[in-house]
Amino acid sequence: MSTSEPKAGERISGVRVSDDSIEVDLLDGRTIIAPLAWFPRLLHATDAQRSNLRVIGGGFVINWPDVDEHLSSQGLLAGAPARAAMSRAG
């Protein structure tokens, strides 16, 4: 799979995590919603761990240091679950 440089509009402007989903707002106005089941580290994290996040990588990556999880806006736009979630489903 080839990757291209992220576009400015794909920069992350907001993140919300609930018990069953993650919502990521982008600067271009889009909101990405993905099931938390795709990201087992976040699914099994505490509320405090889910709340401890930071946007890094020039605004294109969300990092949860307490659970060692990183999600990029490009990966979310591509609909890419975490590798562990994919291997369990397959």
Buried (B, 14 or more C-beta within 10 A) or exposed (E): EEEEEBBEEBBBBEBEBEEEBBEBBBBEEEEBEBEBBBBBBBBEBEEEBBEBBEBBBEBBBBBBEBBEBBBBBBBBBEEBBBEEBEEEEE
